[in-house]
Structure formats: C-alpha cells, structure tokens
Amino acid sequence: MSQSLMQLLYLLPPALLLWRSFAFGGNASAICVPVLIMAAGQLAGGLAWLTISGEDAPDLVASAPVLASRLLLAKIEAVMGAIALVFCPFVIALGFISPLGAVVAALGIAAAAISATAIQLWFRSQAKRSQFRRRHTSSRIATYAEAFSSISWAATGAMAASGSWLAVIMALIAFAIVAGVRRFAPAGAGNNRAEPVPA
C-alpha cells in the first residue's frame, strides 16, 4: 500500500493546479493533462504487477473452477477499475475548466493504463508481493518500455490539449513502443490456458 500510495503523490501537483484554476480562473489543462496521464501509467503498471505477477497464493487462484483467461480478464478489470476510481474526479474537475482537456486526459489515461498493463502482462513472472520494490529488476525491457510508453502518452496528451497536430506523431511513437516491446516478450507470453481447472 505504501508503495502504491507513493505513486499517488504525483497527483498532488495537478490537484493543486486544478484548485488554483477554480479559484483564480487560470488554465491548468496544459500542465494537468500530461501529469495525470503519466501518473496513470505508473500507477497502472504497479497495480498490474500486483494483480498479475504478485500473487501470494497463485496455486489457490488457479484451483478455481474458472477459465484461466477469465481469471486474467478479472485481474485486468480490477486494475482498470482502480485507475478509473482514482482519476475520474480529476477528469471531471478538469472538465469544468477545459472540456477538451478533460477528453484528452481521459483518453490518455486509458491509453497509458492499457499500455502499462499490457507490458506487465507480456513480461509477467511469478513473484511475491513483498518484492514490489524490486519488481523492475526482473526485466529491464519491461521497465524501460513502461516508462517510455507513459512518457509518450503524456507528451501526446500535452500536445493534443494544446491543439498541436504533433500529437498524432507522438501517438504513433507510443503505439510503436508498445508494439515493439511485444516482439521482445518471452515466448508464450499472453497465452492463456482455456481449459477449466477442476475444483
């Protein structure tokens, strides 16, 4: 919890900027959008690692009479639900200041969270939750890919919020990073057993 909450500290600056914008009528979307997107990518990566790789009782979970693909889908839904719960208030508040910024932020948060979760899925390896601090040592490719993906989506959001067409180029770069890292994923990554496990 402490490590995940530490990542939420990144949300304090945009919260302060949004509050000041309401109070003084400023425009904080150009700063808030990339910060929110970057924070969403980092938080999603940490939560995805906890749900996908950091299970303390994987054998117990695998013994459930449910398809392995359904278990994996439930884990992904849990990550996305947590991201939505944390970031929806910020997006709604941003919507009162800049509707375009809110839409860009929502799309960027979703893209960064999906990218980080996918990277954690492709490079998953079983570990204990107590190893959360050392999760990035397992795969340097996944670590750098997650960081560059979040940065690219944040840059895309910043440019889109300012109305620049360079956002399209940055989005293509972000897609290229995610597609490129998929090629380096270990063999069999993302393959799920479709047969039910007897109870």
SULCOR-V495043 format. One record per pair of residues at least 6 apart in sequence whose C-alpha atoms are under 6 Angstrom apart, sorted by the first residue. I is the first residue (numbers start at 0). J is the second residue. If there is no record, write none. Layout:
I|J / I|J
//
This chain:
13|31 / 16|27 / 28|100 / 29|157 / 32|104 / 33|153 / 33|156 / 33|157 / 36|107 / 36|108 / 36|153 / 37|149 / 37|153 / 39|108 / 39|112 / 40|111 / 40|112 / 40|115 / 40|149 / 43|112 / 44|115 / 44|116 / 47|116 / 50|74 / 52|123 / 52|124 / 52|125 / 52|126 / 53|126 / 53|127 / 53|128 / 55|127 / 62|196 / 62|198 / 63|198 / 64|195 / 64|196 / 64|197 / 64|198 / 65|195 / 66|193 / 66|194 / 66|195 / 67|192 / 67|193 / 68|191 / 90|101 / 93|101 / 94|101 / 100|160 / 103|156 / 107|156 / 111|149 / 115|145 / 121|184 / 121|188 / 121|189 / 122|184 / 135|142 / 148|173 / 151|173 / 155|166 / 155|169 / 155|170 / 158|166 / 159|166
//
